[in-house]
């Protein structure tokens, strides 16, 4: 299930460039504490690794500018994508939105104007673009200009999807049953990311994915690569699916 939140800030506000941890914390605060405990206790545990069944995009602002290591957000609208494969997450997330009617990013407060739900893809093949950088641990030291980058990146994404398929849906699938292609190597954007005082490399790019519909669903709703619940690896299908308003606080 995928939600699109229309947000607004009536006053100019400042947030950190690396705001993902603060935004992840804000989303977690909307959720039921028992549900979070259920996830942390290994609801989706595989090979001693806890998988979390959600992801979210970066914030898309209408008016903003950069200043040093901060983003100056001018009054206006913005939007955020939040996606999950777990109906319980969806229930508690919407319940939290109805109660709080806002998201906090550090000291900044963004009021929720509406929540729309996007149609789910029932496809064996998609072309998608990143809404937040994809992190693949195995290739942190490989430059995207190197000849071996594409193969290593694709292998890392496949390996991660195989694990998620087992953890979330108990599906056993071999990497050979997942076809992934980087659409345009020349348009790959490499991002240095700071997460909890550690540095990672993330990539923004276009991908073509072909596999079982269940694998496409996992990629779409849970994200690609690692650190998805911190807002990384969120992708959008091209063209985006239709949406309908589920909740509105519009005045």
C-alpha angles and dihedrals in degrees: 000000000000130000131194114205119203107208135183139192117198094196132047110267139182127225133173119265088233094050097141096102091051092048091048089052091050091052091048090052089060091058129085112265092225090054092051090049089051090054094044091049090062110273087154102028123159126168091346092305122118113221119202116210101221144064139178139205132243116272114270110211127198094211125016146131136198124245118178105305095341139084117226106211114199122209110285146080130312136171140217133195118218118184136182143169092206118087090202091059090050092051096049093041093054091043089054092048091051090052102042101028090198146065123225122212106184105304093341121100122203116192117220111236098176145345120219127189119222124217116257120243115242096188142123093215135036140171110217142176128210120260089185131014120282115231119205111180096202094063102043092120098042117097114226088231091064118101092235094053099089095050093045093047093049091046090052093049091048093049091051093048091050089055093046092049089056095042098045104030105013088240118155109209132159121230088243089068091061118073117195127175131181104230099208121008092191093062097054111127117207116209129191107218131194113211119174093335092311125107124228136173118236131185133218113200149123120272138186114210126188124181143099114330088244091059092047088052092053093048091048099043102033103031135235127280123001137316091043095149087055090058104269131126097025112153136190126214117238113257096027116239121251120272139203130202112256101172128017130189093170113144 
